[in-house]
Amino acid sequence: MPEKRIGIIGCGTIGSQLAMAVDTGKMPNASLVSLFDIIEGSAQDLKSKLQSSPHAYSDFAGFISSGFDIAVEAASQDAVRKFGKTLLEAGRDIMIMSVGALADGVFLSDLVQTASKKGCRIYVPTGAIAGIDAIRSVKHLLESVTLTTTKSPKALAGAPFFETNKIKLDAISKKTVIYEGPASEAVKIFPANVNVAAVLSLAGIGVDKTQVRIVADPAATTNRHEIVATGRFGELCITVNNVPSPGNPKTSFLAVLSAIECLRSICDDGMRIGS
Ligand SMILES: NC(=O)c1ccc[n+]([C@@H]2O[C@H](COP(=O)([O-])OP(=O)(O)OC[C@H]3O[C@@H](n4cnc5c(N)ncnc54)[C@H](O)[C@@H]3O)[C@@H](O)[C@H]2O)c1
């Protein structure tokens, strides 16, 4: 299998850790060729910490002209919407972290059709949750899927939900349910908090039927995701208590590790477990 050339979109928490994993040889059969971040100097800053010498860009036109095989999006839902189709049309595979963007069914089917026309792949890591293999296995038997996400107020701060809602995060003194609704809505109003709801929906019964509950807990020291899925197969209860990543309290450390493992398995043609 020829070496996979990697381009990274977004040089923040996940993008930096991915770049370092490739740079330090943790991913056999992979090389890092380009970095792109919308913030001027960000890609260059990350480049200066690496042994290898990828191209660094603050514009998409420059980035896409560099010779990578797979673009890893670790930026924002907006980046997926803006660049996803163009990347596929240019014959590049993509790995998507900001999975909430795929909750828009029209956009998703356009991406999938473009990928199929161009013979490209779209990869979605399991991210900050577990049990996606089991959810996929019982997909056609599912009757209900509920995700309860509990985070500290500081890990929820900045979400668009608070722009139109009277809830004041700093006034919350005890564990409080602040949102209940379908995943289709949750990923829009908490775009940086519940990408896992989109992953779960894609694997299971879709964004309209998957229910999401968001709990703000001032005592929380972890990002906790609890999935309960029921159906004719029985019941699945999956709980993940994630340590937040040091660089970004919204992003769980497991999401970073899942991104690294997903990219490793894409680049390495050897044995795959669970995919
Ligand atoms: N799938 C999951 O389970 C999961 C888990 C955690 C985070 N995420 C998502 O992954 C993404 C990255 O997370 P992070 O913790 O690394 O975030 P981060 O904020 O630490 O870094 C994001 C970087 O992307 C850059 N960026 C934003 N929009 C861009 C654009 N349009 N073009 C180019 N660069 C852009 C920012 O400048 C920033 O440097 C976020 O969207 C986050 O919500 C997904």
The ligand as a Tripos MOL2 file, in Angstrom:
@<TRIPOS>MOLECULE
LIG
   44    48     1     0     0
SMALL
NO_CHARGES

@<TRIPOS>ATOM
      1 N1        -16.3810   13.7460   16.9010 N.am      1 LIG1
      2 C1        -16.1400   13.9780   18.1920 C.2       1 LIG1
      3 O1        -16.3920   13.1570   19.0790 O.2       1 LIG1
      4 C2        -15.5160   15.2790   18.5790 C.ar      1 LIG1
      5 C3        -14.9920   15.4470   19.8590 C.ar      1 LIG1
      6 C4        -14.3860   16.6420   20.1800 C.ar      1 LIG1
      7 C5        -14.3300   17.6780   19.2590 C.ar      1 LIG1
      8 N2        -14.8900   17.5000   18.0370 N.ar      1 LIG1
      9 C6        -14.8900   18.5960   17.0450 C.3       1 LIG1
     10 O2        -13.6540   18.5870   16.3590 O.3       1 LIG1
     11 C7        -13.3260   19.9310   15.9650 C.3       1 LIG1
     12 C8        -11.9050   20.2850   16.4530 C.3       1 LIG1
     13 O3        -11.8710   20.2150   17.8710 O.3       1 LIG1
     14 P1        -10.6460   20.8640   18.6850 P.3       1 LIG1
     15 O4        -10.8480   20.5170   20.1120 O.co2     1 LIG1
     16 O5         -9.3660   20.5180   18.0160 O.co2     1 LIG1
     17 O6        -10.9700   22.4260   18.4870 O.3       1 LIG1
     18 P2         -9.9870   23.6540   18.7040 P.3       1 LIG1
     19 O7        -10.8800   24.8190   18.9350 O.co2     1 LIG1
     20 O8         -8.9470   23.3450   19.7100 O.co2     1 LIG1
     21 O9         -9.2580   23.8130   17.2780 O.3       1 LIG1
     22 C9         -9.9590   24.1190   16.0940 C.3       1 LIG1
     23 C10        -9.0050   24.8060   15.1280 C.3       1 LIG1
     24 O10        -9.6250   24.8850   13.8550 O.3       1 LIG1
     25 C11        -9.4710   26.1930   13.3140 C.3       1 LIG1
     26 N3        -10.5970   26.4650   12.4300 N.ar      1 LIG1
     27 C12       -11.8890   26.7060   12.7700 C.ar      1 LIG1
     28 N4        -12.6540   26.8880   11.6810 N.ar      1 LIG1
     29 C13       -11.8140   26.7670   10.6180 C.ar      1 LIG1
     30 C14       -12.0110   26.8560    9.1990 C.ar      1 LIG1
     31 N5        -13.2190   27.1430    8.6690 N.pl3     1 LIG1
     32 N6        -10.9420   26.6530    8.4120 N.ar      1 LIG1
     33 C15        -9.7200   26.3710    8.9280 C.ar      1 LIG1
     34 N7         -9.4700   26.2940   10.2590 N.ar      1 LIG1
     35 C16       -10.5090   26.4880   11.0880 C.ar      1 LIG1
     36 C17        -9.4280   27.1150   14.5270 C.3       1 LIG1
     37 O11        -8.7510   28.3210   14.2170 O.3       1 LIG1
     38 C18        -8.6840   26.2570   15.5500 C.3       1 LIG1
     39 O12        -7.2790   26.4640   15.5090 O.3       1 LIG1
     40 C19       -14.4150   20.8490   16.5740 C.3       1 LIG1
     41 O13       -15.4050   21.1510   15.6120 O.3       1 LIG1
     42 C20       -15.0110   19.9780   17.6730 C.3       1 LIG1
     43 O14       -16.3550   20.3150   17.9510 O.3       1 LIG1
     44 C21       -15.4460   16.3280   17.6700 C.ar      1 LIG1
@<TRIPOS>BOND
     1     1     2 1
     2     2     3 2
     3     2     4 1
     4     4     5 ar
     5     4    44 ar
     6     5     6 ar
     7     6     7 ar
     8     7     8 ar
     9     8     9 1
    10     8    44 ar
    11     9    10 1
    12     9    42 1
    13    10    11 1
    14    11    12 1
    15    11    40 1
    16    12    13 1
    17    13    14 1
    18    14    15 2
    19    14    16 1
    20    14    17 1
    21    17    18 1
    22    18    19 2
    23    18    20 1
    24    18    21 1
    25    21    22 1
    26    22    23 1
    27    23    24 1
    28    23    38 1
    29    24    25 1
    30    25    26 1
    31    25    36 1
    32    26    27 ar
    33    26    35 ar
    34    27    28 ar
    35    28    29 ar
    36    29    30 ar
    37    29    35 ar
    38    30    31 1
    39    30    32 ar
    40    32    33 ar
    41    33    34 ar
    42    34    35 ar
    43    36    37 1
    44    36    38 1
    45    38    39 1
    46    40    41 1
    47    40    42 1
    48    42    43 1
@<TRIPOS>SUBSTRUCTURE
     1 LIG1         1 GROUP 0 **** ****
